[in-house]
């Protein structure tokens, strides 16, 4: 059984690594077997604990393990053979050897393998929970979209029906053993299965993302866009944490207190603008940087205040739901916090193409709506509502 998976991300420099480490420390202190692993190329997780960390899980303290994934080593170990199989496919299809070599150097492979390593640790280890310190939000959104993007690439290269592919490969090659093509088909089939498992892991109820921000308008705007992008991918956000909130000086008349009051008022205004995303947990700005398990545990106590660190603050809502809203009308609702983002809709066969701020997702329509036409769309408090009515030509088939 897979462990509970909790991913921390946020704009670079907001303190997500520290909060991921603090959360894992609190979980271990509460009796859970916890692993915190970093996929961030910056590799600062070891700095948070004040100890060097290898690529394999290492015990930091009783019940708490940590690791820093080394994507380069994963590429050397796991990708070499698969690249060979891909070159076989491309060469068999008539692609020049040099072009085939270049085509198999795919962008995002390191990140994809890092995510696969997280899946391996979550599904194969003794952990109750795996906390992931992801890279900054832009890299994380790209990382979490990779399984679907790679699956699409692979489907074009290697159609699902293995027998057809085997015959195709053997036919276009004209030479070489059947066993060689069979091994290639098997390797690509395993990759397709791995990608499907990654996608299932990311959209599982046991997986959630926790967003970290500092109370600044630019950071808050990026956080809001991230919530929308993750919802578009079907990935659950279970909470937002505001880090480095300055203390309230009260009625202190001093000049330093006046500066703190002004800064705190600005931060409160930023956080008030995120109220529609649900409760925002706050972490006070500390004079000393928390390093080591004792300091991290103290930080976690202030953040969670006795609550279960895995509980989260956001309500679980299905991404997609359909209801009948008239005698011949249906409404598809997408729980997307679009806000001021740019939105575009298009019907692509049996899918609805939803594009928000340049990020596109094909949403597979339920069978009932595939025989319908889109008659309108609007944004309301629940997100995006798309209206459908039966297509007379398709409905009678």
Secondary structure, DSSP 8 states (H G I E B T S, - for coil): ---EEEEEEESTTSSHHHHHHHHHHHHHHTT--EEEEE--TT--HHHHHTS---SS-EEEETTEEEEE--HHHHIIIIIHHHHHHHHHHHHHTT--HHHHHHHTS-TTHHHHHHHHHHHHHHHHSS-SEEEEEEEEHHHHHHHHHHHHHHHHHHHHHS-S-HHHHHHHHHHHH-SS-HHHHHHHHHHHHHHHHHHHHHHHHHTSTTEEEEEEEES-HHHHHHHHHHHHHHHHTT--EEEEEEEEE----TT--SHHHHHHHHHHHHHHHHHHTTGGG--EEEEE--SS---SHHHHHHHHHHHHTTS-TTS-SS----SEEEEEEETTEEEEEE----TT--EEEEEETTEEEEEETTEEEEEE--HHHHTEEEEEEEEETTEEEEEEEE-HHHHT-
